[in-house]
Amino acid sequence: MSNVLDIWLHIGLLVVLDMASVFAAQDVDVFVSTFISMMFLMFMIAGVMGAILWGIAMQVARWRRKPWRFFLSHHKSSTGAAARLLKIHLQKRSSLFTTFLDTDNLRDLTELFHFVKDTETVLVLASPAILARKWCIGEIVTAKQHDIHTVLLKWPTFQYPTETFRKNLTFAIPGVEALTAHGISLDDVSLAMKWLGSLDVVLFPDRLDADSLIRICDNVTGTVSSVKDRRNSSKESPIAANCLLLADPANQEAVATCYILDEMLVSLLKGELLPLMLRHGEPLPEKVDAHWKVLLICTSGCLKSSDLAVWLVDLYEPSPVILPIIADPNFLVPTETYTDACDIEASINDYEREVYVKMIGIVFQEIATVFAPQSHSSTQEDRLHSRLT
């Protein structure tokens, strides 16, 4: 707006100065020159007044608009990575889509429900575990009590609270009595649990991928992703990729961590590493060699994944550097002889199983890096950056 006003005033001033120079001539129509000068002076004054009114209107709109566009209500242990990934993509859509995530924005737990009130839309990441966390229940109750638009991002295994659940809240939700200190009674909780069934629903996929992430953001924001985003999500692999991201495709938190790492690597390394994430059933690219870097996302039970087993066996001959990334506090680093860790159901022969055991030993000779997107920090980014450069 300031640039438009600046151009507007400069044009008016130049015209007035040009009209003033006309008075130096002998034959001059004083009335016409004066009229034109006065008209442009009026235009300049009108421009200034218009800018003032526009500024006042924007300030009033800012006062009326809540500070948070979205509030992500989630169970940290089971959907923390998915919540962070969703925040990244929502905020990429628009600077107006301010998104509250407790691990980033909450400093005092007593203020949690005030943040819910200061939000336009509450997104409930409805995994099965969310109904057992009292603070998530409190967020849902607060959203209902203050008529805040709420959307249920429903996991495939989520089940709505039953009548039995609502009659036994103290047993079903450990510590729910603590919410009474915040003005939330058990009756309020019971009504909110029933209210969940009336909310708008966006389905979370069985297997997370870029296309489903775009669809979720489209539905939640009411916007349509750019052509560039859709083109990037549909292409199978970057032509110049030189880094592999491997995770258990059946573990949505692991896959979400891969997408977060993809965003982070592109941002931090400025094109030095171009990551490629393999999805369920996809083979290794033929061009993989010893110069590639591989990031293995380690989560609980990942070494029993048939996809990871096939990928690690195929990486035996190229022998690239494989860096283990521990993304789950429940992951246990395997110990020799590694045979227990690779108790997989994949249809691999004895030779391939032997190679897989060797690959697990090779992988965990490297010093693992901890990357927990649930409690993401710049320190983790710096540590990972130093390992990759």
PyMOL commands that set and color helices and strands:
alter all, ss='L'
color gray80, all
select helices_A, chain A and resi 2-22+30-64+76-93+102-105+109-117+128-132+134-145+163-167+169-172+176-182+186-198+210-221+227-234+252-269+302-304+306-314+350-363+373-375+378-388
alter helices_A, ss='H'
color red, helices_A
select strands_A, chain A and resi 68-73+99-100+119-126+149-154+200-203+243-246+275-277+293-298+321-326+369-370
alter strands_A, ss='S'
color yellow, strands_A
deselect
rebuild
show_as cartoon
